[in-house]
Each structure stands twice: as structure tokens, then as C-alpha cells.
Amino acid sequence: MICEFCGSETKKKRVKRQHWLNQKLYIVENVEAEVCTECGERYFHATTLDRIDRYLSSEHDVEKRMDVEIVSL
């Protein structure tokens, strides 16, 4: 795949993704993505995002919980 931003090649990798669903923020690990080898832009296939939504919408294991600060500038 070619990066839309810099024109470089992408490579399949497993990454962490911040994912919002139903006004809740999740950190999902081990997500397959195409990652640009030059600028780092990440691309996720629609089927991968749908799979995340289905997983989070059903009963699922939680590995960790963390506090997140929200600030405004």
C-alpha cells in the first residue's frame, strides 16, 4: 500500500490503537495495521475496525485500567 500523505510504502504491523465506542475510550493492543515506513501514518482496514467494535460491544476481558487526565488549552 502507498501512504496518502508522503507516498512511501506501508508495512503490516501490530500496533496499539485508541478506540472510541459509545463515549468510552479503549486502548486496544495487537491490532493489525498498515504503517508507513517513512512518516508512521497508520491505516486500519474497515473489517478490523468492525471487529474491534463487535469485540468491545460484547463481554470481554480487561487486562488493565488506567486514569486519564482531560485538559483544555
C-alpha positions as CSV (number, residue, x, y, z in Angstrom):
1,M,0.0,0.0,0.0
2,I,1.2,3.6,-0.6
3,C,0.9,6.3,2.1
4,E,-1.6,9.0,1.1
5,F,0.5,11.6,3.0
6,C,4.1,11.1,1.9
7,G,3.9,8.5,-0.9
8,S,6.1,5.9,0.8
9,E,5.4,2.2,1.2
10,T,3.5,0.8,4.1
11,K,4.2,-2.4,6.0
12,K,1.9,-4.7,8.0
13,K,2.4,-4.3,11.8
14,R,0.7,-4.9,15.1
15,V,0.0,-1.7,16.9
16,K,-1.9,-0.1,19.8
17,R,-5.0,1.8,18.9
18,Q,-7.0,4.3,20.8
19,H,-10.6,3.5,20.0
20,W,-13.8,5.4,21.0
21,L,-17.0,3.5,21.2
22,N,-20.2,4.7,23.0
23,Q,-18.4,7.6,24.5
24,K,-15.8,5.4,26.1
25,L,-12.1,5.3,25.3
26,Y,-10.3,2.0,24.9
27,I,-6.7,1.2,24.3
28,V,-6.7,-1.9,22.1
29,E,-3.4,-3.8,21.7
30,N,-2.2,-6.1,19.0
31,V,-4.2,-4.5,16.2
32,E,-3.2,-5.2,12.6
33,A,-2.5,-2.0,10.6
34,E,-0.6,-0.8,7.6
35,V,2.1,1.6,8.8
36,C,4.0,3.9,6.6
37,T,7.7,3.2,6.8
38,E,8.6,6.8,6.3
39,C,6.1,9.0,8.2
40,G,4.4,6.5,10.5
41,E,0.9,7.1,9.3
42,R,-1.4,4.2,10.2
43,Y,-4.2,2.7,8.2
44,F,-6.8,0.2,9.5
45,H,-9.0,-1.9,7.3
46,A,-12.7,-1.4,7.9
47,T,-13.1,-5.1,8.8
48,T,-10.5,-4.7,11.5
49,L,-12.4,-1.7,13.0
50,D,-15.7,-3.5,12.8
51,R,-14.1,-6.5,14.6
52,I,-12.9,-4.1,17.4
53,D,-16.4,-2.6,17.7
54,R,-18.0,-6.1,17.9
55,Y,-15.5,-7.3,20.5
56,L,-15.9,-4.2,22.7
57,S,-19.7,-4.3,22.5
58,S,-19.8,-7.8,23.9
59,E,-18.4,-9.2,27.2
60,H,-14.6,-9.0,27.0
61,D,-11.6,-9.4,29.2
62,V,-9.9,-6.2,30.6
63,E,-6.2,-6.5,31.1
64,K,-5.6,-3.2,32.8
65,R,-7.4,0.0,33.8
66,M,-5.7,3.5,33.9
67,D,-6.6,7.0,34.8
68,V,-6.6,9.6,32.0
69,E,-6.5,13.4,32.5
70,I,-8.5,15.5,30.2
71,V,-7.4,19.1,29.9
72,S,-8.3,22.1,27.7
73,L,-6.0,24.8,26.3
